[in-house]
């Protein structure tokens, strides 16, 4: 994933250095510093989850319709 320098520089420096340094061995920095960034991303996350839920509901409805059509066809073909 590609991040511009402006996006990375707005994060706290200790968080950036911890996640970008492959040799970081110490304890992780205080993750509470990321809370404002997470809170600002929540509306986007809610939108993505809503779209996924809509997709699942539509898929289940289409599956139900297809199964109904198949069962009706089987009833007609085999006179059940």
mmCIF file of the N, C-alpha and C atoms, coordinates in Angstrom:
data_MODEL
# 
_entry.id   MODEL 
# 
loop_
_atom_site.group_PDB 
_atom_site.id 
_atom_site.type_symbol 
_atom_site.label_atom_id 
_atom_site.label_alt_id 
_atom_site.label_comp_id 
_atom_site.label_asym_id 
_atom_site.label_entity_id 
_atom_site.label_seq_id 
_atom_site.pdbx_PDB_ins_code 
_atom_site.Cartn_x 
_atom_site.Cartn_y 
_atom_site.Cartn_z 
_atom_site.occupancy 
_atom_site.B_iso_or_equiv 
_atom_site.pdbx_formal_charge 
_atom_site.auth_seq_id 
_atom_site.auth_comp_id 
_atom_site.auth_asym_id 
_atom_site.auth_atom_id 
_atom_site.pdbx_PDB_model_num 
ATOM 1   N N  . UNK A 1 1  ? 0.849   -1.172  0.000   1.00 0.00 ? 1  UNK A N  1 
ATOM 2   C CA . UNK A 1 1  ? 0.000   0.000   0.000   1.00 0.00 ? 1  UNK A CA 1 
ATOM 3   C C  . UNK A 1 1  ? 0.894   1.234   0.000   1.00 0.00 ? 1  UNK A C  1 
ATOM 4   N N  . UNK A 1 2  ? 0.526   2.225   -0.759  1.00 0.00 ? 2  UNK A N  1 
ATOM 5   C CA . UNK A 1 2  ? 1.347   3.415   -0.920  1.00 0.00 ? 2  UNK A CA 1 
ATOM 6   C C  . UNK A 1 2  ? 0.764   4.562   -0.098  1.00 0.00 ? 2  UNK A C  1 
ATOM 7   N N  . UNK A 1 3  ? 1.572   5.147   0.755   1.00 0.00 ? 3  UNK A N  1 
ATOM 8   C CA . UNK A 1 3  ? 1.157   6.293   1.550   1.00 0.00 ? 3  UNK A CA 1 
ATOM 9   C C  . UNK A 1 3  ? 2.026   7.480   1.167   1.00 0.00 ? 3  UNK A C  1 
ATOM 10  N N  . UNK A 1 4  ? 1.412   8.629   1.083   1.00 0.00 ? 4  UNK A N  1 
ATOM 11  C CA . UNK A 1 4  ? 2.213   9.813   0.824   1.00 0.00 ? 4  UNK A CA 1 
ATOM 12  C C  . UNK A 1 4  ? 2.865   10.267  2.126   1.00 0.00 ? 4  UNK A C  1 
ATOM 13  N N  . UNK A 1 5  ? 3.873   11.091  2.006   1.00 0.00 ? 5  UNK A N  1 
ATOM 14  C CA . UNK A 1 5  ? 4.588   11.576  3.182   1.00 0.00 ? 5  UNK A CA 1 
ATOM 15  C C  . UNK A 1 5  ? 3.673   12.390  4.083   1.00 0.00 ? 5  UNK A C  1 
ATOM 16  N N  . UNK A 1 6  ? 2.724   13.113  3.498   1.00 0.00 ? 6  UNK A N  1 
ATOM 17  C CA . UNK A 1 6  ? 1.817   13.940  4.297   1.00 0.00 ? 6  UNK A CA 1 
ATOM 18  C C  . UNK A 1 6  ? 0.956   13.071  5.190   1.00 0.00 ? 6  UNK A C  1 
ATOM 19  N N  . UNK A 1 7  ? 0.461   11.930  4.669   1.00 0.00 ? 7  UNK A N  1 
ATOM 20  C CA . UNK A 1 7  ? -0.369  11.048  5.476   1.00 0.00 ? 7  UNK A CA 1 
ATOM 21  C C  . UNK A 1 7  ? 0.420   10.447  6.637   1.00 0.00 ? 7  UNK A C  1 
ATOM 22  N N  . UNK A 1 8  ? 1.639   10.024  6.363   1.00 0.00 ? 8  UNK A N  1 
ATOM 23  C CA . UNK A 1 8  ? 2.443   9.413   7.418   1.00 0.00 ? 8  UNK A CA 1 
ATOM 24  C C  . UNK A 1 8  ? 2.893   10.459  8.430   1.00 0.00 ? 8  UNK A C  1 
ATOM 25  N N  . UNK A 1 9  ? 3.221   11.655  7.988   1.00 0.00 ? 9  UNK A N  1 
ATOM 26  C CA . UNK A 1 9  ? 3.750   12.646  8.912   1.00 0.00 ? 9  UNK A CA 1 
ATOM 27  C C  . UNK A 1 9  ? 2.685   13.159  9.873   1.00 0.00 ? 9  UNK A C  1 
ATOM 28  N N  . UNK A 1 10 ? 1.400   12.925  9.595   1.00 0.00 ? 10 UNK A N  1 
ATOM 29  C CA . UNK A 1 10 ? 0.374   13.367  10.530  1.00 0.00 ? 10 UNK A CA 1 
ATOM 30  C C  . UNK A 1 10 ? 0.218   12.392  11.691  1.00 0.00 ? 10 UNK A C  1 
ATOM 31  N N  . UNK A 1 11 ? 0.782   11.199  11.578  1.00 0.00 ? 11 UNK A N  1 
ATOM 32  C CA . UNK A 1 11 ? 0.744   10.233  12.673  1.00 0.00 ? 11 UNK A CA 1 
ATOM 33  C C  . UNK A 1 11 ? 1.805   10.585  13.713  1.00 0.00 ? 11 UNK A C  1 
ATOM 34  N N  . UNK A 1 12 ? 1.595   10.167  14.963  1.00 0.00 ? 12 UNK A N  1 
ATOM 35  C CA . UNK A 1 12 ? 2.636   10.405  15.984  1.00 0.00 ? 12 UNK A CA 1 
ATOM 36  C C  . UNK A 1 12 ? 3.949   9.721   15.585  1.00 0.00 ? 12 UNK A C  1 
ATOM 37  N N  . UNK A 1 13 ? 5.072   10.411  15.762  1.00 0.00 ? 13 UNK A N  1 
ATOM 38  C CA . UNK A 1 13 ? 6.366   9.858   15.290  1.00 0.00 ? 13 UNK A CA 1 
ATOM 39  C C  . UNK A 1 13 ? 6.727   8.519   15.916  1.00 0.00 ? 13 UNK A C  1 
ATOM 40  N N  . UNK A 1 14 ? 6.382   8.298   17.196  1.00 0.00 ? 14 UNK A N  1 
ATOM 41  C CA . UNK A 1 14 ? 6.742   7.021   17.827  1.00 0.00 ? 14 UNK A CA 1 
ATOM 42  C C  . UNK A 1 14 ? 5.959   5.855   17.221  1.00 0.00 ? 14 UNK A C  1 
ATOM 43  N N  . UNK A 1 15 ? 4.741   6.124   16.780  1.00 0.00 ? 15 UNK A N  1 
ATOM 44  C CA . UNK A 1 15 ? 3.939   5.083   16.124  1.00 0.00 ? 15 UNK A CA 1 
ATOM 45  C C  . UNK A 1 15 ? 4.537   4.776   14.746  1.00 0.00 ? 15 UNK A C  1 
ATOM 46  N N  . UNK A 1 16 ? 4.888   5.824   14.012  1.00 0.00 ? 16 UNK A N  1 
ATOM 47  C CA . UNK A 1 16 ? 5.461   5.638   12.676  1.00 0.00 ? 16 UNK A CA 1 
ATOM 48  C C  . UNK A 1 16 ? 6.772   4.872   12.761  1.00 0.00 ? 16 UNK A C  1 
ATOM 49  N N  . UNK A 1 17 ? 7.630   5.244   13.692  1.00 0.00 ? 17 UNK A N  1 
ATOM 50  C CA . UNK A 1 17 ? 8.925   4.569   13.789  1.00 0.00 ? 17 UNK A CA 1 
ATOM 51  C C  . UNK A 1 17 ? 8.761   3.124   14.237  1.00 0.00 ? 17 UNK A C  1 
ATOM 52  N N  . UNK A 1 18 ? 7.783   2.841   15.087  1.00 0.00 ? 18 UNK A N  1 
ATOM 53  C CA . UNK A 1 18 ? 7.573   1.465   15.541  1.00 0.00 ? 18 UNK A CA 1 
ATOM 54  C C  . UNK A 1 18 ? 7.109   0.569   14.391  1.00 0.00 ? 18 UNK A C  1 
ATOM 55  N N  . UNK A 1 19 ? 6.188   1.063   13.565  1.00 0.00 ? 19 UNK A N  1 
ATOM 56  C CA . UNK A 1 19 ? 5.644   0.227   12.497  1.00 0.00 ? 19 UNK A CA 1 
ATOM 57  C C  . UNK A 1 19 ? 6.493   0.227   11.225  1.00 0.00 ? 19 UNK A C  1 
ATOM 58  N N  . UNK A 1 20 ? 7.380   1.184   11.053  1.00 0.00 ? 20 UNK A N  1 
ATOM 59  C CA . UNK A 1 20 ? 8.207   1.211   9.851   1.00 0.00 ? 20 UNK A CA 1 
ATOM 60  C C  . UNK A 1 20 ? 9.596   0.634   10.066  1.00 0.00 ? 20 UNK A C  1 
ATOM 61  N N  . UNK A 1 21 ? 10.017  0.478   11.313  1.00 0.00 ? 21 UNK A N  1 
ATOM 62  C CA . UNK A 1 21 ? 11.343  -0.075  11.599  1.00 0.00 ? 21 UNK A CA 1 
ATOM 63  C C  . UNK A 1 21 ? 11.238  -1.597  11.743  1.00 0.00 ? 21 UNK A C  1 
ATOM 64  N N  . UNK A 1 22 ? 11.833  -2.355  10.817  1.00 0.00 ? 22 UNK A N  1 
ATOM 65  C CA . UNK A 1 22 ? 11.740  -3.818  10.928  1.00 0.00 ? 22 UNK A CA 1 
ATOM 66  C C  . UNK A 1 22 ? 12.507  -4.384  12.114  1.00 0.00 ? 22 UNK A C  1 
ATOM 67  N N  . UNK A 1 23 ? 13.406  -3.589  12.695  1.00 0.00 ? 23 UNK A N  1 
ATOM 68  C CA . UNK A 1 23 ? 14.201  -4.059  13.830  1.00 0.00 ? 23 UNK A CA 1 
ATOM 69  C C  . UNK A 1 23 ? 13.645  -3.592  15.170  1.00 0.00 ? 23 UNK A C  1 
ATOM 70  N N  . UNK A 1 24 ? 12.443  -3.081  15.195  1.00 0.00 ? 24 UNK A N  1 
ATOM 71  C CA . UNK A 1 24 ? 11.851  -2.607  16.454  1.00 0.00 ? 24 UNK A CA 1 
ATOM 72  C C  . UNK A 1 24 ? 11.582  -3.810  17.349  1.00 0.00 ? 24 UNK A C  1 
ATOM 73  N N  . UNK A 1 25 ? 12.186  -3.788  18.537  1.00 0.00 ? 25 UNK A N  1 
ATOM 74  C CA . UNK A 1 25 ? 12.045  -4.917  19.450  1.00 0.00 ? 25 UNK A CA 1 
ATOM 75  C C  . UNK A 1 25 ? 11.415  -4.529  20.778  1.00 0.00 ? 25 UNK A C  1 
ATOM 76  N N  . UNK A 1 26 ? 11.336  -3.259  21.054  1.00 0.00 ? 26 UNK A N  1 
ATOM 77  C CA . UNK A 1 26 ? 10.815  -2.820  22.340  1.00 0.00 ? 26 UNK A CA 1 
ATOM 78  C C  . UNK A 1 26 ? 9.301   -2.970  22.428  1.00 0.00 ? 26 UNK A C  1 
ATOM 79  N N  . UNK A 1 27 ? 8.762   -2.570  23.555  1.00 0.00 ? 27 UNK A N  1 
ATOM 80  C CA . UNK A 1 27 ? 7.301   -2.638  23.694  1.00 0.00 ? 27 UNK A CA 1 
ATOM 81  C C  . UNK A 1 27 ? 6.632   -1.657  22.730  1.00 0.00 ? 27 UNK A C  1 
ATOM 82  N N  . UNK A 1 28 ? 5.447   -1.969  22.295  1.00 0.00 ? 28 UNK A N  1 
ATOM 83  C CA . UNK A 1 28 ? 4.766   -1.058  21.361  1.00 0.00 ? 28 UNK A CA 1 
ATOM 84  C C  . UNK A 1 28 ? 4.432   0.263   22.032  1.00 0.00 ? 28 UNK A C  1 
ATOM 85  N N  . UNK A 1 29 ? 4.351   1.326   21.258  1.00 0.00 ? 29 UNK A N  1 
ATOM 86  C CA . UNK A 1 29 ? 3.997   2.625   21.845  1.00 0.00 ? 29 UNK A CA 1 
ATOM 87  C C  . UNK A 1 29 ? 2.533   2.635   22.283  1.00 0.00 ? 29 UNK A C  1 
ATOM 88  N N  . UNK A 1 30 ? 2.154   3.675   22.950  1.00 0.00 ? 30 UNK A N  1 
ATOM 89  C CA . UNK A 1 30 ? 0.784   3.805   23.441  1.00 0.00 ? 30 UNK A CA 1 
ATOM 90  C C  . UNK A 1 30 ? -0.176  3.890   22.251  1.00 0.00 ? 30 UNK A C  1 
ATOM 91  N N  . UNK A 1 31 ? -1.007  2.884   22.103  1.00 0.00 ? 31 UNK A N  1 
ATOM 92  C CA . UNK A 1 31 ? -1.929  2.841   20.971  1.00 0.00 ? 31 UNK A CA 1 
ATOM 93  C C  . UNK A 1 31 ? -3.096  3.820   21.127  1.00 0.00 ? 31 UNK A C  1 
ATOM 94  N N  . UNK A 1 32 ? -3.226  4.412   22.304  1.00 0.00 ? 32 UNK A N  1 
ATOM 95  C CA . UNK A 1 32 ? -4.256  5.437   22.497  1.00 0.00 ? 32 UNK A CA 1 
ATOM 96  C C  . UNK A 1 32 ? -3.980  6.661   21.615  1.00 0.00 ? 32 UNK A C  1 
ATOM 97  N N  . UNK A 1 33 ? -2.722  6.791   21.185  1.00 0.00 ? 33 UNK A N  1 
ATOM 98  C CA . UNK A 1 33 ? -2.378  7.905   20.298  1.00 0.00 ? 33 UNK A CA 1 
ATOM 99  C C  . UNK A 1 33 ? -3.062  7.774   18.934  1.00 0.00 ? 33 UNK A C  1 
ATOM 100 N N  . UNK A 1 34 ? -3.465  6.544   18.580  1.00 0.00 ? 34 UNK A N  1 
ATOM 101 C CA . UNK A 1 34 ? -4.133  6.320   17.294  1.00 0.00 ? 34 UNK A CA 1 
ATOM 102 C C  . UNK A 1 34 ? -5.637  6.540   17.359  1.00 0.00 ? 34 UNK A C  1 
ATOM 103 N N  . UNK A 1 35 ? -6.177  6.755   18.555  1.00 0.00 ? 35 UNK A N  1 
ATOM 104 C CA . UNK A 1 35 ? -7.624  6.873   18.717  1.00 0.00 ? 35 UNK A CA 1 
ATOM 105 C C  . UNK A 1 35 ? -8.254  7.948   17.838  1.00 0.00 ? 35 UNK A C  1 
ATOM 106 N N  . UNK A 1 36 ? -7.707  9.149   17.715  1.00 0.00 ? 36 UNK A N  1 
ATOM 107 C CA . UNK A 1 36 ? -8.337  10.142  16.819  1.00 0.00 ? 36 UNK A CA 1 
ATOM 108 C C  . UNK A 1 36 ? -8.368  9.697   15.355  1.00 0.00 ? 36 UNK A C  1 
ATOM 109 N N  . UNK A 1 37 ? -7.341  8.960   14.938  1.00 0.00 ? 37 UNK A N  1 
ATOM 110 C CA . UNK A 1 37 ? -7.308  8.481   13.554  1.00 0.00 ? 37 UNK A CA 1 
ATOM 111 C C  . UNK A 1 37 ? -8.348  7.389   13.338  1.00 0.00 ? 37 UNK A C  1 
ATOM 112 N N  . UNK A 1 38 ? -8.496  6.519   14.318  1.00 0.00 ? 38 UNK A N  1 
ATOM 113 C CA . UNK A 1 38 ? -9.500  5.452   14.219  1.00 0.00 ? 38 UNK A CA 1 
ATOM 114 C C  . UNK A 1 38 ? -10.902 6.053   14.233  1.00 0.00 ? 38 UNK A C  1 
ATOM 115 N N  . UNK A 1 39 ? -11.134 7.012   15.126  1.00 0.00 ? 39 UNK A N  1 
ATOM 116 C CA . UNK A 1 39 ? -12.459 7.642   15.199  1.00 0.00 ? 39 UNK A CA 1 
ATOM 117 C C  . UNK A 1 39 ? -12.813 8.358   13.905  1.00 0.00 ? 39 UNK A C  1 
ATOM 118 N N  . UNK A 1 40 ? -11.840 8.952   13.250  1.00 0.00 ? 40 UNK A N  1 
ATOM 119 C CA . UNK A 1 40 ? -12.136 9.650   11.998  1.00 0.00 ? 40 UNK A CA 1 
ATOM 120 C C  . UNK A 1 40 ? -12.386 8.671   10.854  1.00 0.00 ? 40 UNK A C  1 
ATOM 121 N N  . UNK A 1 41 ? -11.916 7.432   10.992  1.00 0.00 ? 41 UNK A N  1 
ATOM 122 C CA . UNK A 1 41 ? -12.120 6.430   9.937   1.00 0.00 ? 41 UNK A CA 1 
ATOM 123 C C  . UNK A 1 41 ? -13.418 5.654   10.126  1.00 0.00 ? 41 UNK A C  1 
ATOM 124 N N  . UNK A 1 42 ? -14.079 5.782   11.268  1.00 0.00 ? 42 UNK A N  1 
ATOM 125 C CA . UNK A 1 42 ? -15.280 5.000   11.529  1.00 0.00 ? 42 UNK A CA 1 
ATOM 126 C C  . UNK A 1 42 ? -16.419 5.255   10.543  1.00 0.00 ? 42 UNK A C  1 
ATOM 127 N N  . UNK A 1 43 ? -16.708 6.491   10.138  1.00 0.00 ? 43 UNK A N  1 
ATOM 128 C CA . UNK A 1 43 ? -17.794 6.664   9.157   1.00 0.00 ? 43 UNK A CA 1 
ATOM 129 C C  . UNK A 1 43 ? -17.553 5.900   7.850   1.00 0.00 ? 43 UNK A C  1 
ATOM 130 N N  . UNK A 1 44 ? -16.311 5.866   7.409   1.00 0.00 ? 44 UNK A N  1 
ATOM 131 C CA . UNK A 1 44 ? -15.997 5.108   6.192   1.00 0.00 ? 44 UNK A CA 1 
ATOM 132 C C  . UNK A 1 44 ? -16.188 3.617   6.446   1.00 0.00 ? 44 UNK A C  1 
ATOM 133 N N  . UNK A 1 45 ? -15.747 3.146   7.596   1.00 0.00 ? 45 UNK A N  1 
ATOM 134 C CA . UNK A 1 45 ? -15.903 1.727   7.929   1.00 0.00 ? 45 UNK A CA 1 
ATOM 135 C C  . UNK A 1 45 ? -17.379 1.356   8.022   1.00 0.00 ? 45 UNK A C  1 
ATOM 136 N N  . UNK A 1 46 ? -18.198 2.220   8.614   1.00 0.00 ? 46 UNK A N  1 
ATOM 137 C CA . UNK A 1 46 ? -19.636 1.942   8.694   1.00 0.00 ? 46 UNK A CA 1 
ATOM 138 C C  . UNK A 1 46 ? -20.253 1.886   7.301   1.00 0.00 ? 46 UNK A C  1 
ATOM 139 N N  . UNK A 1 47 ? -19.816 2.745   6.410   1.00 0.00 ? 47 UNK A N  1 
ATOM 140 C CA . UNK A 1 47 ? -20.327 2.718   5.042   1.00 0.00 ? 47 UNK A CA 1 
ATOM 141 C C  . UNK A 1 47 ? -19.967 1.434   4.329   1.00 0.00 ? 47 UNK A C  1 
ATOM 142 N N  . UNK A 1 48 ? -18.731 0.986   4.492   1.00 0.00 ? 48 UNK A N  1 
ATOM 143 C CA . UNK A 1 48 ? -18.291 -0.264  3.862   1.00 0.00 ? 48 UNK A CA 1 
ATOM 144 C C  . UNK A 1 48 ? -19.076 -1.440  4.431   1.00 0.00 ? 48 UNK A C  1 
ATOM 145 N N  . UNK A 1 49 ? -19.267 -1.473  5.746   1.00 0.00 ? 49 UNK A N  1 
ATOM 146 C CA . UNK A 1 49 ? -20.031 -2.567  6.350   1.00 0.00 ? 49 UNK A CA 1 
ATOM 147 C C  . UNK A 1 49 ? -21.481 -2.556  5.895   1.00 0.00 ? 49 UNK A C  1 
ATOM 148 N N  . UNK A 1 50 ? -22.067 -1.380  5.731   1.00 0.00 ? 50 UNK A N  1 
ATOM 149 C CA . UNK A 1 50 ? -23.454 -1.294  5.258   1.00 0.00 ? 50 UNK A CA 1 
ATOM 150 C C  . UNK A 1 50 ? -23.568 -1.826  3.833   1.00 0.00 ? 50 UNK A C  1 
ATOM 151 N N  . UNK A 1 51 ? -22.610 -1.496  2.988   1.00 0.00 ? 51 UNK A N  1 
ATOM 152 C CA . UNK A 1 51 ? -22.633 -2.001  1.613   1.00 0.00 ? 51 UNK A CA 1 
ATOM 153 C C  . UNK A 1 51 ? -22.465 -3.520  1.600   1.00 0.00 ? 51 UNK A C  1 
ATOM 154 N N  . UNK A 1 52 ? -21.592 -4.047  2.443   1.00 0.00 ? 52 UNK A N  1 
ATOM 155 C CA . UNK A 1 52 ? -21.406 -5.493  2.509   1.00 0.00 ? 52 UNK A CA 1 
ATOM 156 C C  . UNK A 1 52 ? -22.675 -6.190  3.001   1.00 0.00 ? 52 UNK A C  1 
ATOM 157 N N  . UNK A 1 53 ? -23.329 -5.621  3.993   1.00 0.00 ? 53 UNK A N  1 
ATOM 158 C CA . UNK A 1 53 ? -24.571 -6.195  4.510   1.00 0.00 ? 53 UNK A CA 1 
ATOM 159 C C  . UNK A 1 53 ? -25.648 -6.176  3.435   1.00 0.00 ? 53 UNK A C  1 
ATOM 160 N N  . UNK A 1 54 ? -25.766 -5.084  2.704   1.00 0.00 ? 54 UNK A N  1 
ATOM 161 C CA . UNK A 1 54 ? -26.727 -4.998  1.604   1.00 0.00 ? 54 UNK A CA 1 
ATOM 162 C C  . UNK A 1 54 ? -26.441 -6.074  0.566   1.00 0.00 ? 54 UNK A C  1 
ATOM 163 N N  . UNK A 1 55 ? -25.165 -6.276  0.246   1.00 0.00 ? 55 UNK A N  1 
ATOM 164 C CA . UNK A 1 55 ? -24.780 -7.288  -0.734  1.00 0.00 ? 55 UNK A CA 1 
ATOM 165 C C  . UNK A 1 55 ? -25.168 -8.687  -0.250  1.00 0.00 ? 55 UNK A C  1 
ATOM 166 N N  . UNK A 1 56 ? -24.933 -8.981  1.023   1.00 0.00 ? 56 UNK A N  1 
ATOM 167 C CA . UNK A 1 56 ? -25.271 -10.300 1.569   1.00 0.00 ? 56 UNK A CA 1 
ATOM 168 C C  . UNK A 1 56 ? -26.779 -10.518 1.522   1.00 0.00 ? 56 UNK A C  1 
ATOM 169 N N  . UNK A 1 57 ? -27.544 -9.501  1.899   1.00 0.00 ? 57 UNK A N  1 
ATOM 170 C CA . UNK A 1 57 ? -29.004 -9.637  1.892   1.00 0.00 ? 57 UNK A CA 1 
ATOM 171 C C  . UNK A 1 57 ? -29.509 -9.854  0.466   1.00 0.00 ? 57 UNK A C  1 
ATOM 172 N N  . UNK A 1 58 ? -28.990 -9.102  -0.481  1.00 0.00 ? 58 UNK A N  1 
ATOM 173 C CA . UNK A 1 58 ? -29.404 -9.276  -1.879  1.00 0.00 ? 58 UNK A CA 1 
ATOM 174 C C  . UNK A 1 58 ? -29.022 -10.652 -2.404  1.00 0.00 ? 58 UNK A C  1 
ATOM 175 N N  . UNK A 1 59 ? -27.843 -11.124 -2.044  1.00 0.00 ? 59 UNK A N  1 
ATOM 176 C CA . UNK A 1 59 ? -27.397 -12.446 -2.488  1.00 0.00 ? 59 UNK A CA 1 
ATOM 177 C C  . UNK A 1 59 ? -28.294 -13.530 -1.913  1.00 0.00 ? 59 UNK A C  1 
ATOM 178 N N  . UNK A 1 60 ? -28.637 -13.406 -0.628  1.00 0.00 ? 60 UNK A N  1 
ATOM 179 C CA . UNK A 1 60 ? -29.522 -14.411 -0.020  1.00 0.00 ? 60 UNK A CA 1 
ATOM 180 C C  . UNK A 1 60 ? -30.909 -14.378 -0.641  1.00 0.00 ? 60 UNK A C  1 
ATOM 181 N N  . UNK A 1 61 ? -31.406 -13.186 -0.977  1.00 0.00 ? 61 UNK A N  1 
ATOM 182 C CA . UNK A 1 61 ? -32.708 -13.090 -1.638  1.00 0.00 ? 61 UNK A CA 1 
ATOM 183 C C  . UNK A 1 61 ? -32.665 -13.742 -3.012  1.00 0.00 ? 61 UNK A C  1 
ATOM 184 N N  . UNK A 1 62 ? -31.603 -13.501 -3.757  1.00 0.00 ? 62 UNK A N  1 
ATOM 185 C CA . UNK A 1 62 ? -31.487 -14.115 -5.086  1.00 0.00 ? 62 UNK A CA 1 
ATOM 186 C C  . UNK A 1 62 ? -31.369 -15.633 -4.972  1.00 0.00 ? 62 UNK A C  1 
ATOM 187 N N  . UNK A 1 63 ? -30.642 -16.113 -3.989  1.00 0.00 ? 63 UNK A N  1 
ATOM 188 C CA . UNK A 1 63 ? -30.525 -17.550 -3.772  1.00 0.00 ? 63 UNK A CA 1 
ATOM 189 C C  . UNK A 1 63 ? -31.885 -18.150 -3.448  1.00 0.00 ? 63 UNK A C  1 
ATOM 190 N N  . UNK A 1 64 ? -32.650 -17.472 -2.620  1.00 0.00 ? 64 UNK A N  1 
ATOM 191 C CA . UNK A 1 64 ? -33.989 -17.944 -2.266  1.00 0.00 ? 64 UNK A CA 1 
ATOM 192 C C  . UNK A 1 64 ? -34.892 -18.001 -3.495  1.00 0.00 ? 64 UNK A C  1 
ATOM 193 N N  . UNK A 1 65 ? -34.807 -16.975 -4.336  1.00 0.00 ? 65 UNK A N  1 
ATOM 194 C CA . UNK A 1 65 ? -35.620 -16.942 -5.556  1.00 0.00 ? 65 UNK A CA 1 
ATOM 195 C C  . UNK A 1 65 ? -35.205 -18.072 -6.496  1.00 0.00 ? 65 UNK A C  1 
ATOM 196 N N  . UNK A 1 66 ? -33.909 -18.283 -6.658  1.00 0.00 ? 66 UNK A N  1 
ATOM 197 C CA . UNK A 1 66 ? -33.431 -19.350 -7.542  1.00 0.00 ? 66 UNK A CA 1 
ATOM 198 C C  . UNK A 1 66 ? -33.852 -20.716 -7.030  1.00 0.00 ? 66 UNK A C  1 
ATOM 199 N N  . UNK A 1 67 ? -33.769 -20.945 -5.732  1.00 0.00 ? 67 UNK A N  1 
ATOM 200 C CA . UNK A 1 67 ? -34.196 -22.227 -5.170  1.00 0.00 ? 67 UNK A CA 1 
ATOM 201 C C  . UNK A 1 67 ? -35.691 -22.432 -5.338  1.00 0.00 ? 67 UNK A C  1 
ATOM 202 N N  . UNK A 1 68 ? -36.472 -21.379 -5.233  1.00 0.00 ? 68 UNK A N  1 
ATOM 203 C CA . UNK A 1 68 ? -37.906 -21.480 -5.450  1.00 0.00 ? 68 UNK A CA 1 
ATOM 204 C C  . UNK A 1 68 ? -38.213 -21.863 -6.893  1.00 0.00 ? 68 UNK A C  1 
ATOM 205 N N  . UNK A 1 69 ? -37.510 -21.243 -7.822  1.00 0.00 ? 69 UNK A N  1 
ATOM 206 C CA . UNK A 1 69 ? -37.721 -21.544 -9.238  1.00 0.00 ? 69 UNK A CA 1 
ATOM 207 C C  . UNK A 1 69 ? -37.334 -22.991 -9.531  1.00 0.00 ? 69 UNK A C  1 
ATOM 208 N N  . UNK A 1 70 ? -36.207 -23.438 -8.984  1.00 0.00 ? 70 UNK A N  1 
ATOM 209 C CA . UNK A 1 70 ? -35.769 -24.816 -9.199  1.00 0.00 ? 70 UNK A CA 1 
ATOM 210 C C  . UNK A 1 70 ? -36.779 -25.792 -8.614  1.00 0.00 ? 70 UNK A C  1 
ATOM 211 N N  . UNK A 1 71 ? -37.281 -25.516 -7.425  1.00 0.00 ? 71 UNK A N  1 
ATOM 212 C CA . UNK A 1 71 ? -38.253 -26.427 -6.817  1.00 0.00 ? 71 UNK A CA 1 
ATOM 213 C C  . UNK A 1 71 ? -39.550 -26.465 -7.604  1.00 0.00 ? 71 UNK A C  1 
ATOM 214 N N  . UNK A 1 72 ? -39.983 -25.338 -8.131  1.00 0.00 ? 72 UNK A N  1 
ATOM 215 C CA . UNK A 1 72 ? -41.197 -25.315 -8.957  1.00 0.00 ? 72 UNK A CA 1 
ATOM 216 C C  . UNK A 1 72 ? -40.960 -26.110 -10.245 1.00 0.00 ? 72 UNK A C  1 
ATOM 217 N N  . UNK A 1 73 ? -39.819 -25.944 -10.844 1.00 0.00 ? 73 UNK A N  1 
ATOM 218 C CA . UNK A 1 73 ? -39.499 -26.700 -12.059 1.00 0.00 ? 73 UNK A CA 1 
ATOM 219 C C  . UNK A 1 73 ? -39.479 -28.199 -11.778 1.00 0.00 ? 73 UNK A C  1 
ATOM 220 N N  . UNK A 1 74 ? -38.889 -28.590 -10.663 1.00 0.00 ? 74 UNK A N  1 
ATOM 221 C CA . UNK A 1 74 ? -38.869 -30.008 -10.318 1.00 0.00 ? 74 UNK A CA 1 
ATOM 222 C C  . UNK A 1 74 ? -40.278 -30.543 -10.065 1.00 0.00 ? 74 UNK A C  1 
ATOM 223 N N  . UNK A 1 75 ? -41.115 -29.754 -9.440  1.00 0.00 ? 75 UNK A N  1 
ATOM 224 C CA . UNK A 1 75 ? -42.507 -30.178 -9.215  1.00 0.00 ? 75 UNK A CA 1 
ATOM 225 C C  . UNK A 1 75 ? -43.241 -30.363 -10.537 1.00 0.00 ? 75 UNK A C  1 
ATOM 226 N N  . UNK A 1 76 ? -43.014 -29.454 -11.463 1.00 0.00 ? 76 UNK A N  1 
ATOM 227 C CA . UNK A 1 76 ? -43.697 -29.542 -12.765 1.00 0.00 ? 76 UNK A CA 1 
ATOM 228 C C  . UNK A 1 76 ? -43.157 -30.717 -13.577 1.00 0.00 ? 76 UNK A C  1 
ATOM 229 N N  . UNK A 1 77 ? -41.853 -30.911 -13.584 1.00 0.00 ? 77 UNK A N  1 
ATOM 230 C CA . UNK A 1 77 ? -41.237 -31.966 -14.397 1.00 0.00 ? 77 UNK A CA 1 
ATOM 231 C C  . UNK A 1 77 ? -41.615 -33.351 -13.876 1.00 0.00 ? 77 UNK A C  1 
ATOM 232 N N  . UNK A 1 78 ? -41.547 -33.536 -12.567 1.00 0.00 ? 78 UNK A N  1 
ATOM 233 C CA . UNK A 1 78 ? -41.769 -34.858 -12.006 1.00 0.00 ? 78 UNK A CA 1 
ATOM 234 C C  . UNK A 1 78 ? -43.190 -35.034 -11.454 1.00 0.00 ? 78 UNK A C  1 
ATOM 235 N N  . UNK A 1 79 ? -44.059 -34.068 -11.662 1.00 0.00 ? 79 UNK A N  1 
ATOM 236 C CA . UNK A 1 79 ? -45.470 -34.123 -11.213 1.00 0.00 ? 79 UNK A CA 1 
ATOM 237 C C  . UNK A 1 79 ? -45.566 -34.488 -9.732  1.00 0.00 ? 79 UNK A C  1 
ATOM 238 N N  . UNK A 1 80 ? -44.775 -33.855 -8.927  1.00 0.00 ? 80 UNK A N  1 
ATOM 239 C CA . UNK A 1 80 ? -44.794 -34.164 -7.478  1.00 0.00 ? 80 UNK A CA 1 
ATOM 240 C C  . UNK A 1 80 ? -45.855 -33.380 -6.778  1.00 0.00 ? 80 UNK A C  1 
# 
